[in-house]
Every structure is written in structure tokens, then in C-alpha cells.
Amino acid sequence: MKISRIDHLGIGVESIEAVLPYFENVLGLKCYAVEEVADQKVKTAFMKCGEVKIELLEPTSPDSAVAKWLEKGGKGVHHVAFAVEDGVAEGLVEVESKGVRLIDKAPRPGAENMMIGFLHPKCTAGILTELCEPNK
């Protein structure tokens, strides 16, 4: 698997509307896209910081993974997403062969027309890790 860069940092929030002023007015970042990802039960907002994107994740349902994470006291960085050059599917196979537990056995659609796959934090030093690539 060839990781080319950090694509984005996902930050779990209870309300995008409530925290966006901090990112825009204090840090000077500009939100360029807001999108709902229905199958993940989240609303996302994206900003660029250099080459890395910041993704705010607001749950749209109390049974979403992000809502459950927030309920357990999760605040701040929810996940780190790495761009893979040789494909998410190949990356998932490779890391699983090295004993890493997967959340996603196959790539699935994510925000910004990306294909994504998550690795379980119990096998990744406690860091929820996402592999991503543009959906072709």
C-alpha cells in the first residue's frame, strides 16, 4: 500500500453551525462544501488547511457512529484519513493480511465522491484510520 499524504482530519461535532464560526472567523479557514452522507448518517463540512482538509462530522441520527462516539465522550479528532495511491480495496486487503481488524471489508462511498474504508482503532494504536481515494 502506498500512502501519499494525509487527505483529511475528521472532527466530530454536535453542530456544524455552532463550531464553524471558530474555524472561519478565528482560524481564517473557509468552508467550501457541506454535504449529507445518508448511509453514514452524518452531515459534513469541509475546509482546506494547506494540502490537508478538515472535515467536520455532525450526526444526523442518534444511531450513527459519530453520534455514539460523541455520546461516549468523544470530542475533537474523530479519525485520520490517508490517501492511498494503489486503491482502498488493495489497502484493506494488505492491512488485514498484517493482522489489522477492519471496519469495512470493501470500499464504500464517502463524502466528496471518495471511496473509503475504515480500520478498527483497536488495531491502530487507538486511532480510527480511514483509507481513501477518489471514486473513479
C-alpha positions in Angstrom: 0.0 0.0 0.0 1.4 3.4 -0.9 0.1 6.3 1.2 0.7 9.6 -0.5 -0.5 12.1 2.1 -2.9 12.8 4.9 -6.1 13.6 3.0 -8.2 14.9 5.9 -8.8 15.0 9.6 -12.3 14.2 10.6 -13.6 16.1 13.7 -16.8 15.0 15.4 -19.1 17.9 16.4 -22.6 18.1 17.8 -23.4 21.0 15.5 -21.5 22.2 12.4 -23.4 25.5 12.6 -22.1 26.1 16.2 -18.4 25.4 15.5 -18.0 26.7 12.0 -17.5 30.3 13.2 -14.4 29.2 15.2 -12.8 27.7 12.1 -13.8 30.5 9.8 -13.7 33.7 12.0 -10.9 32.7 14.3 -8.7 30.4 12.2 -9.5 32.0 8.9 -10.4 28.8 7.1 -13.3 28.8 4.7 -15.9 26.1 4.4 -16.2 25.1 0.7 -18.6 22.2 0.9 -21.4 20.9 3.1 -22.9 17.5 2.3 -25.0 14.9 3.9 -23.8 11.3 3.6 -27.1 9.5 4.2 -25.8 5.9 4.6 -23.3 7.1 7.3 -26.0 9.3 9.0 -23.7 12.3 9.0 -23.6 15.8 7.7 -20.1 17.0 6.7 -18.4 20.4 6.2 -15.0 20.7 4.5 -12.3 23.3 4.8 -8.7 23.3 3.4 -5.7 24.0 5.6 -2.8 23.8 3.1 -2.9 20.5 1.4 -4.9 18.8 4.2 -8.7 19.1 4.5 -10.6 19.4 7.8 -13.9 17.5 7.8 -16.5 18.4 10.4 -18.8 15.5 11.1 -22.3 16.1 12.6 -24.6 13.2 13.3 -28.0 13.2 11.6 -29.3 10.4 13.7 -28.7 9.2 17.2 -27.7 5.8 16.0 -24.9 7.0 13.7 -21.3 6.0 14.5 -20.4 9.7 15.1 -23.4 10.2 17.5 -22.4 7.1 19.5 -18.8 8.3 19.6 -19.8 11.8 20.8 -22.2 10.2 23.4 -19.2 8.2 24.8 -17.4 11.5 25.5 -15.6 11.7 22.1 -14.7 15.3 21.3 -12.2 16.6 18.8 -10.4 14.5 16.2 -12.6 11.5 15.2 -10.4 10.0 12.5 -7.3 10.5 10.3 -7.8 9.7 6.6 -4.8 8.7 4.4 -4.9 9.0 0.6 -3.8 5.7 -1.0 -2.4 5.6 -4.5 -2.9 1.9 -5.2 -6.5 1.8 -4.1 -8.6 1.4 -1.0 -9.5 -2.2 -1.8 -5.9 -3.2 -2.1 -5.0 -1.3 1.0 -7.7 -3.1 3.0 -6.5 -6.5 1.9 -2.9 -5.6 2.7 -3.6 -4.3 6.2 -5.9 -7.2 7.0 -3.1 -9.6 6.0 -1.0 -7.9 8.6 -3.5 -8.7 11.3 -5.4 -5.4 11.4 -9.1 -5.7 12.1 -11.3 -3.9 9.5 -14.5 -2.0 10.0 -15.0 -2.1 6.2 -14.2 -5.3 4.3 -14.7 -3.5 1.0 -14.5 0.2 -0.1 -17.7 2.2 0.2 -18.8 5.7 -1.0 -17.9 8.6 1.3 -18.2 12.4 1.1 -16.6 14.4 -1.7 -17.0 11.5 -4.2 -14.4 9.4 -2.4 -14.2 5.6 -1.9 -13.3 4.9 1.7 -12.5 2.1 4.1 -12.0 2.2 7.9 -9.6 0.3 10.0 -10.6 -0.6 13.6 -9.0 1.6 16.3 -8.4 -1.4 18.5 -5.7 -2.4 16.0 -4.3 1.0 15.0 -2.9 2.5 18.3 -6.4 3.7 19.2 -6.7 5.9 16.1 -9.7 5.4 13.9 -8.0 5.3 10.5 -9.6 5.8 7.1 -8.1 4.9 3.7 -9.5 7.0 0.8 -9.2 7.5 -2.9 -11.2 9.4 -5.5 -14.2 7.4 -6.8 -13.5 6.8 -10.5 
